[in-house]
């Protein structure tokens, strides 16, 4: 038997340490002796026994890795910062212009990997993927289905999961780099999963098969293209510069959403797979080269 004055299960309230177990035991002892607390006292004790409002033990340090549940995706904390977005080399595509500076004045968390098939099944049930494997990225999912996944995961965990904005995605993928790829200006099959012309692009590979970028995030180049929140636009004219998603439609009802990162079937020789490269697809359509990565809002 432990001493009844031993502090077990304490809560900190200001400079006080409140022992919930001792309060409960003391109240029972007092009631047995015929003594009862006054209503104001009971009210105060009830407040003290509640978990502190707003407490969130999620790591906030840049680079920290965490999971909100056993089957949840691993998340990496990305620091606040600014970067130049778009075709920095001058040899990219028209939709990567004009280059503009984006300031992301908040930290956020992103999936350490693309969402895997095991993680998808834990939330959604049936696995739609063509290239089966628990640690392979889920693919053949629409933008609408990716949105459904983050909604259900948010409900299950009580945390605010979402898709990345396009500018958040490029900031995360570049990880401080200004080169064509996170590691430099050249690419080979030791760096990422893509179509190198030898049949190697016929299937996806398990997430984390290649090195992480400087932020500790894997597979931002190749394997599967990744849905983001934004509507597709032909250029960056009037694009947001604060990290928010660009949701105003470009002459239509935003039937197409942005894809980033390239896939197992992308070709470097035509400019795909670069950090600045952009693609788009119908939000209700599926493709065996398309998956997604998730993000999580952190308290400011």
Wavefront OBJ file of the C-alpha trace (Angstrom):
o trace
v 0.000 0.000 0.000
v 1.333 3.436 -0.901
v 1.234 6.251 1.629
v -2.043 8.115 1.285
v -0.133 11.361 1.049
v 1.978 10.156 -1.895
v 1.351 12.356 -4.949
v -0.031 10.098 -7.646
v -1.756 11.449 -10.755
v -1.064 15.121 -10.208
v -2.250 18.108 -12.224
v -0.426 21.457 -12.271
v -2.658 24.514 -11.835
v -0.644 27.691 -11.765
v 1.935 27.120 -9.009
v -0.178 24.445 -7.344
v 0.139 20.691 -7.771
v -3.284 19.133 -7.498
v -3.517 15.438 -6.668
v -6.779 14.109 -8.144
v -6.546 10.800 -6.261
v -5.984 12.473 -2.894
v -8.887 14.864 -3.495
v -11.207 11.960 -4.288
v -10.028 9.942 -1.270
v -10.229 12.962 1.023
v -13.747 13.748 -0.100
v -14.884 10.157 0.569
v -13.261 10.189 4.023
v -14.897 13.504 4.880
v -18.346 12.310 3.766
v -17.992 9.127 5.864
v -17.300 11.281 8.958
v -20.398 13.367 8.292
v -18.509 16.372 6.919
v -19.454 17.752 3.530
v -17.675 20.331 1.356
v -19.464 23.582 0.625
v -20.773 24.004 -2.911
v -18.145 26.653 -3.804
v -15.399 24.330 -2.570
v -16.792 21.405 -4.522
v -17.034 23.632 -7.572
v -13.391 24.622 -7.254
v -12.315 21.023 -6.792
v -14.346 19.967 -9.816
v -12.571 22.566 -11.923
v -9.169 21.518 -10.613
v -9.888 17.868 -11.374
v -10.675 18.588 -15.018
v -7.903 18.270 -17.613
v -6.470 21.687 -18.346
v -8.291 23.261 -21.288
v -6.227 23.692 -24.413
v -3.472 21.277 -23.336
v -1.804 19.704 -26.365
v 1.303 17.595 -25.920
v 1.991 17.467 -29.674
v 5.686 18.204 -30.305
v 6.207 21.642 -31.853
v 9.970 21.542 -32.421
v 10.936 21.497 -36.117
v 11.837 17.976 -37.181
v 9.962 16.319 -34.331
v 8.109 13.143 -35.337
v 4.842 12.027 -33.739
v 1.719 9.886 -34.241
v -1.750 10.621 -32.886
v -2.720 6.944 -32.711
v -1.181 3.515 -33.334
v -2.492 3.311 -36.901
v -2.160 7.026 -37.715
v 0.432 8.291 -40.199
v 3.722 9.488 -38.739
v 3.943 13.279 -38.859
v 6.945 15.621 -39.060
v 6.874 19.193 -37.732
v 7.772 21.753 -40.426
v 9.056 25.160 -39.242
v 7.660 28.538 -40.224
v 9.628 30.316 -42.936
v 9.633 31.873 -46.371
v 10.814 30.744 -49.805
v 10.691 31.573 -53.497
v 8.041 29.472 -55.247
v 8.061 28.519 -58.908
v 10.541 28.104 -61.756
v 13.778 29.225 -60.123
v 15.986 27.917 -62.941
v 14.146 29.745 -65.719
v 13.840 26.545 -67.744
v 10.518 25.337 -66.349
v 6.950 25.507 -67.578
v 4.701 28.541 -68.012
v 2.423 27.499 -65.156
v 5.395 27.795 -62.748
v 5.636 31.551 -63.339
v 5.891 34.192 -62.072
v 8.306 33.222 -59.313
v 7.017 34.766 -56.093
v 7.953 34.798 -52.438
v 5.682 32.977 -50.015
v 5.831 33.568 -46.278
v 4.480 30.777 -44.099
v 4.185 32.373 -40.693
v 3.254 29.234 -38.783
v 4.575 25.745 -38.166
v 2.573 22.747 -39.327
v 2.982 18.984 -39.529
v 3.079 16.818 -42.654
v 3.040 13.118 -43.277
v 6.570 11.752 -42.993
v 5.551 9.505 -45.883
v 2.756 9.402 -48.431
v -0.347 7.788 -46.902
v 0.151 4.022 -46.987
v -2.361 1.341 -47.842
v -2.358 0.088 -44.242
v -3.127 3.603 -42.983
v -5.887 3.998 -45.562
v -7.504 0.682 -44.609
v -7.423 1.601 -40.900
v -9.611 4.637 -41.633
v -11.549 3.844 -44.808
v -11.753 0.064 -45.017
v -11.442 -1.257 -48.576
v -8.101 -0.710 -50.299
v -8.507 0.643 -53.867
v -4.821 0.355 -54.839
v -3.567 -1.409 -57.940
v -0.092 -2.130 -56.566
v -0.854 -3.896 -53.305
v 1.389 -3.667 -50.259
v 0.744 -2.455 -46.721
v 3.752 -0.104 -46.799
v 3.223 1.018 -50.376
v 1.419 4.327 -50.912
v -2.313 4.112 -51.402
v -3.222 5.066 -54.982
v -6.209 5.102 -57.314
v -7.953 7.562 -54.982
v -9.816 10.695 -56.032
v -9.317 14.118 -54.486
v -12.769 13.772 -52.940
v -11.747 10.463 -51.336
v -8.532 11.982 -49.989
v -10.658 14.717 -48.414
v -12.924 12.074 -46.912
v -9.881 10.340 -45.399
v -8.639 13.472 -43.615
v -12.164 14.251 -42.405
v -12.595 10.786 -40.879
v -9.089 10.796 -39.399
v -9.836 14.177 -37.803
v -13.039 12.792 -36.287
v -11.260 9.700 -34.957
v -8.368 11.583 -33.360
v -9.920 14.925 -32.460
v -7.077 16.632 -34.349
v -7.324 18.885 -37.404
v -5.991 16.913 -40.364
v -6.180 18.289 -43.896
v -4.500 18.305 -47.295
v -1.513 20.565 -47.831
v -1.891 23.771 -49.769
v 0.204 23.880 -52.941
v 2.615 26.449 -51.498
v 2.985 24.457 -48.271
v 3.757 21.413 -50.395
v 6.546 23.134 -52.377
v 7.981 24.682 -49.207
v 8.008 21.245 -47.562
v 9.457 19.526 -50.642
v 12.226 22.079 -51.229
v 13.203 22.016 -47.549
v 15.387 25.072 -48.021
v 16.765 24.067 -51.434
v 16.654 26.234 -54.563
v 17.714 23.473 -56.966
v 15.591 21.381 -59.340
v 15.290 18.588 -56.761
v 15.706 18.704 -52.981
v 19.222 17.247 -53.269
v 20.496 19.110 -56.350
v 19.965 19.556 -60.095
v 20.496 15.958 -61.245
v 18.392 12.845 -60.746
v 19.067 9.127 -61.010
v 17.285 5.946 -59.944
v 19.092 5.865 -56.595
v 17.258 9.032 -55.547
v 13.585 8.400 -56.377
v 11.031 6.084 -57.970
v 10.276 7.186 -61.553
v 10.277 5.857 -65.117
v 13.913 5.638 -66.120
v 13.065 3.802 -69.363
v 14.075 0.348 -68.170
v 10.656 -0.828 -66.987
v 11.348 0.182 -63.389
v 8.337 2.492 -63.355
v 5.808 -0.306 -63.627
v 5.003 -0.387 -59.896
v 5.265 1.705 -56.764
v 7.698 0.909 -53.945
v 7.235 0.958 -50.161
v 7.353 4.448 -48.690
v 10.711 5.492 -47.294
v 12.681 3.508 -49.867
v 14.823 6.582 -50.634
v 16.510 9.255 -48.520
v 14.535 11.973 -46.748
v 14.899 15.657 -47.554
v 16.358 18.213 -45.128
v 13.029 18.453 -43.269
v 12.963 14.692 -42.685
v 10.173 14.059 -45.227
v 10.308 11.124 -47.647
v 9.139 10.517 -51.216
v 8.461 14.087 -52.312
v 9.878 13.034 -55.691
v 8.179 10.192 -57.555
v 6.341 7.049 -56.412
v 2.853 8.627 -56.535
v 1.673 12.126 -57.366
v 0.114 13.858 -54.378
v -3.218 15.653 -54.218
v -3.155 19.101 -52.595
v -6.026 21.392 -51.663
v -5.735 23.996 -54.450
v -7.723 24.493 -57.614
v -5.630 24.370 -60.784
v -4.547 27.695 -62.318
v -2.612 28.340 -65.507
v -0.039 30.653 -63.881
v 0.870 32.036 -60.461
v -0.495 35.488 -61.222
v -2.403 36.634 -58.112
v -1.533 33.451 -56.207
v -1.654 33.612 -52.376
v 1.639 34.477 -50.699
v 0.793 33.408 -47.123
v 0.703 29.608 -47.439
v -3.058 29.380 -47.884
v -4.697 27.274 -50.582
v -5.784 28.989 -53.805
v -9.441 28.068 -53.995
v -10.859 30.631 -56.412
v -11.552 28.807 -59.655
v -9.800 29.715 -62.882
v -12.729 30.259 -65.227
v -14.602 27.131 -64.127
v -16.024 25.486 -61.012
v -12.687 24.064 -59.890
v -13.285 20.595 -61.259
v -9.514 20.076 -61.384
v -7.215 20.063 -58.371
v -3.440 20.327 -58.214
v -1.078 17.352 -58.075
v 2.550 17.628 -57.004
v 5.703 15.524 -56.842
v 5.514 13.314 -59.923
v 5.070 9.552 -59.837
v 6.574 6.162 -60.705
v 5.602 6.817 -64.359
v 6.986 10.378 -64.635
v 9.854 11.338 -66.936
v 12.633 13.669 -65.752
v 13.646 14.474 -69.329
v 10.434 16.436 -69.899
v 10.668 18.367 -66.654
v 8.478 16.197 -64.453
v 9.478 15.360 -60.851
v 11.104 18.750 -60.170
v 10.167 20.568 -56.953
v 8.492 23.310 -59.014
v 6.630 21.014 -61.420
v 2.825 21.203 -61.340
v 0.088 18.931 -62.596
v -3.692 18.786 -62.309
v -6.465 16.235 -62.568
v -10.231 15.967 -62.259
v -11.118 15.832 -58.561
v -13.549 12.956 -59.079
v -11.242 10.821 -61.243
v -8.841 8.041 -60.244
v -5.449 7.067 -61.566
v -2.988 4.379 -60.489
v -0.262 7.035 -60.232
v -2.107 9.287 -57.774
v -2.041 9.201 -53.982
v -1.668 11.899 -51.333
v 0.124 13.138 -48.225
v -1.620 14.667 -45.241
v -1.009 17.709 -43.092
v -2.031 18.684 -39.581
v -2.610 22.125 -38.197
v -0.602 22.878 -35.051
v -1.809 25.359 -32.451
v -0.200 28.748 -32.967
l 1 2 3 4 5 6 7 8 9 10 11 12 13 14 15 16 17 18 19 20 21 22 23 24 25 26 27 28 29 30 31 32 33 34 35 36 37 38 39 40 41 42 43 44 45 46 47 48 49 50 51 52 53 54 55 56 57 58 59 60 61 62 63 64 65 66 67 68 69 70 71 72 73 74 75 76 77 78 79 80 81 82 83 84 85 86 87 88 89 90 91 92 93 94 95 96 97 98 99 100 101 102 103 104 105 106 107 108 109 110 111 112 113 114 115 116 117 118 119 120 121 122 123 124 125 126 127 128 129 130 131 132 133 134 135 136 137 138 139 140 141 142 143 144 145 146 147 148 149 150 151 152 153 154 155 156 157 158 159 160 161 162 163 164 165 166 167 168 169 170 171 172 173 174 175 176 177 178 179 180 181 182 183 184 185 186 187 188 189 190 191 192 193 194 195 196 197 198 199 200 201 202 203 204 205 206 207 208 209 210 211 212 213 214 215 216 217 218 219 220 221 222 223 224 225 226 227 228 229 230 231 232 233 234 235 236 237 238 239 240 241 242 243 244 245 246 247 248 249 250 251 252 253 254 255 256 257 258 259 260 261 262 263 264 265 266 267 268 269 270 271 272 273 274 275 276 277 278 279 280 281 282 283 284 285 286 287 288 289 290 291 292 293 294 295 296 297 298 299 300
